[in-house]
Amino acid sequence: MASSSGLDNVNARRCGEIASLLRLARPVVDGYSHADPNWEGATNSQLATERLSARHTGGEPLEIALGQAISIAQLYIFAILQHLDALSVLFESDPPPVYAIGLVARSVVEIGARTWWIAEPGVTMEVRVARGFVEKLASLRDMDRTSDDTNGRVTPAVVGLSYDANALIADVHALGIPLEANGRRDVVGGQLRPSATKLIGQFLERDMPESCRSVYPLLSANAHGTLWAITLHFTADPPDALQHAVATYRVTQGWLDGAANVALLAFSWTLERISALLGWPTEPVLALMRLADDLFG
C-alpha cells in the first residue's frame, strides 16, 4: 500500500507548549527529592507512622521491607521522568511521530498505575509491604520466564540482581507474611497484583470516567503494532485504508493532545499520592496539574 503524508490541524506552536509543559515535571520531583533525598517522609506523615508500626511489629527486617516498597515507587518515578523527557523531544519533532508518542505515553500510564497502587495512602503498613513484595515477585517471575526463553542467557545475576524469586519468597516467609505462590498470580499478605488493564482503568477513572477503560487498550494496540492501531492514522476515500492503493497518513492535534494529557495526568496523580503518603507539600504538583488543565482544558 502506497501512502502520502498530510497534517490535520497540527499546530507547531502548541506542540512546543506541550513540550515545555512536559519538561516541568522533572523540577517538581527534584524539589521534593532535594528536601527529602531518601524519601523518608515528613516526621508527621503517614509513612513515618508506618515506619514506627513496622519497627514495633517486626523489627528492622519489616521496616526494611517497607522502605523497599517506597524504593520501588522512587525507581518508577525516575523512569517516568525519563519517559516525559523523551515525550518532550518527540513533541518538538516536525511533524511529531504519533506512534512513538503513543508508545511512550503508554509506558508512563502503566508505570504510573503500578506506583499509584503501591503508594495508596489509605492502606496499612502491612498491605504496603505486601504490595512491594508482590511487585518485586512479579518482576522476578517475568525474569524466570525470560531466562527460560533465552536458555539461561538472561538471569537475575546478568541484570545486576543479587537475589531471585526463591530468595524473595524466603524473605516473605521469614517475616511471617502469608504467601500463596503459584508462578503467575502470587498472593502475598492477601495482595494480588492487579492486571494492568483493570488497574489502569481504576487509575484513570478519576478525571476520565467515560474513556478510562478504553485509553490503555488503544495505547497498547499502538505499542504492539496492531494493524488497526496503525491504520487508525490513515485516511482513504472510502474510509478503509487497507483496501486502497493510496491512503493518507494524518497526524492530528487532538490525538497528540490526548497522549500528552494522559501521560501528564498519570504522572501528576501518582506524585500527588506519593506526596500525601510522605507528607510533602502538594502545591508543586497541584500547580503542574493546573497548568496542564489550562493547556488541555
N, C-alpha and C positions, 0 to 999 in steps of 0.2 A: 504494500500500500504506500503510494507516494503521499507526501503531505506538504502543505505550505504553512507558513507561520503567520500568526497575527496576534495583535494585542487587543484586549477587550477592556477598555476603561482602566488600564493600569496607569497609575499616577506616580511618576518617579519621585516627586517631592514627598508624597505620602509614604512611599516605601522608605525614604530616608528618615522620615519622622518615626516610623516603626523601628528602624534600626537603632536610632538614638534612644528610644524608649527601652529596647531590649538591653542596651548597654548599661542602663541604670540599675539593673538587678545586682550586679556584682558589688558596687559600692555599698548597697544596703547590707549585704551579707558581711562585707569587710568591716563595716561599722560595728555590727554585732560581735564578730569574731575578735576585733581589736579590744573591745570591752571585756569579753569573756573568751579568751583564746582556747580553753579546753572544753568549752561548752558544759561547764559545771552547773550553770544556773544561778539565779539570784538566791540570797540566803532565805528569802521568804517564798520561794517558788514551789510549785507542786513537785518539781524534780528534787529539790532539796528535801522535801518531806519524804519522798520515795526513797532517797538515799538513806535517810535515818531508819526508815522501816526495813530496808534491805539489811542494814548493818545489825539491827536488833533481831531480825528474824533468822538470817542465815549467815551473818558474819561477813567477812571480807569477800569470800567467793561469790556470794549473791550480789553484793554491792558491785563487784567487778562485772558480773553478768549484766546488771542494769546499765553500767557505763558502756558496755559493748553494744547494747541496743541503741544508745544515743550515738555512739560512734558510727553505726550503720546510717543513721539519719544524716549525720555530718558528711559522710562519704557521698551519700546520694545527692545532697545539696551541692557539693563540689562538682559532681558530674552534671547536674542540671545547669550550673553556671557555664560550664564549657559548651553545652548544647545551645544555650541562649547566646553566647558569644558567636557560635557558628551561625545561628539564625540571623544575627545582625549583619554578618558578612554576606550571607545569601540575599538578604533584602537589598543590599547595595549593588547587586549584580543587575545587568541590563540586557534582557529582562530577568527578573528573579526566577530561578529554577523551581518550578512548582512541585515537582516530585521530591526533590531534595528537601524542600521546606516542609512538606508533609511528613517525610521520614523523620526529620529531626524533631518536629513538634510531637510526633507520636512518642518518641523516646522520653521527652520531657513529661508528658502526661503519665506514662507508665511508671517512671521513676518517682514522680511526684506522688502518685497514688500510694505506692508502697511506703514512702516516707510518711505520708499523711496518716496511714494506718498505724505505723509504729508509734508516732508522736501524739496519738489521740489523748487529749488532756483528761478526759473523764474516766479513764480506766485505772485500775490499781497497779501497784508496782509489780505484783506477780504476773498480771496479764502482759505488761510491757516487756518484762523479762522473757516470758514465753514467746511473745511475738518476735523478739530479737532472735531467739533460738530457731524459731520456725523459718525466719527469713534466711538465716545462715545455712540451715539444714537443706532448704530448698536449693540454694546455690550449690552446695556440695553434692547433692543428688544429681543436679544437672552436670556437674563436673564428672561424676562417676559415669554417667551416660556418654559424655563426650570422650572419656578415656576408653570406654568400650568401643565406640565408633572409630577411634583412631588407633586401635590396637595398642593402647597404653602410652601413646606419644604425648597426650595431654593429661597431666595428673595435677593434683594439688601442689606437689613439690615443684613441678615445672613452672607454675604460675606464681610461685613465691609463698605458698601457704604452708604453715608448719603443722597443720592438722587435716584430718579427713573426716568423713561423715561418722565413722565409727568412734573417733576420738571425741567428736562433739556430742554424740549420743551418750558416751561415758560421762561427760561433764554434766549433762542434764540429769542422768541417774544419780550422780554424786550429790547434786543439790536436792535430791528427793522430789524432783518435779515429774509428774506423771507423763509418760510418753507412749504413744501408740505409733510405732514405726512400721510403715508399710511401703516404703520406697518412693511413692509419688505424692501421697496425701497424708503426710505425717501430722500427728496431732500432739502438740506439746502444751501441757498445762491447760488443756481444753481449747487451745487456739489452733484453728485450721487456717492455713494460708488461703485467702480468697482467690478465686480465679481473677485474672486481670480484667476481663470484660465486666464481671459483676462489680469488682471493687471500683473500677474507673467510672462505671455508671453511677455509683453512690457518691463518688468523689466529685463529679461534675454536676450533680443534681442541684447543688446549692444555687448557682446562678444560671444554669442551663437546663431547667426542668423538662423542656419539651424535646431537646435534642441530645440529652446526656447519654442515652442508650445507643445512639447512632454514631456519635463522633468517633469513638475508638474503633469500631469495625471499619469505618470509612478510612481512617488513617492507617489501619493495619492492612487493608486491602492494597493501599498505595505502597506501603513498605514492602509487602510480599510480591509486588509486581503483578498483581491480579489484573487480568486483561481488561475487565470492566472499569477498574480504577484508572488504568492508563488511558482508555478511550474516553473517560469522563471529561478529559481536557481537549477533546477533539470535537469538531462540529462538521456536519455534512448536510446536504440538502438532497433528498430527505434525510432526517437525523439518525443515520446509522453508519458510523464511521467504519465499521468492519466490512461493509458490503460495497464500498465505493473505492474507486481507484485513487481519488484525491479527497483528502479530508484536511481541515484546517485546525492547527494547534492553537488553542486560545489560552492565554494567561489572564485570569480575571482578578480584579482587585478584591472582589468580595471573598473569593476563596483564600487569597493571601491574607486578608484581614482576619478571617476566621482562624487560620492556622496560627498566626501570631498571637491572637487573643487567647486561644485556648492554652497555648504554651505559657503565656504570662499569668493566666488565671491559675494554672496548675502550680506554678512556682509560688505565686503570692499566697494562695490558700495554704500551701504546705508550710511556708515560712511563718505565716500568721499563727498556725497551730504550734509550731516549734517555739515561737516567741511566748505564747501563752503558757506552755509547759515549763519553759526555762525562766519565766518571769522577766523577760526582756521587754522594753518599751515597744508597743506595737505601732507607734506613729510612723516610723520609717517605712514599714511595709504597707501600711494603710495609705500613705502618701503616694507610693508607687501604684497602688490599686486605683486611686483617684485619677492619676494621670492616664492610666490605661482606659478607664471608663470615659474620660474626656475624649480620648482619641477614637475609641471604638464605639462608644455610645451604649 
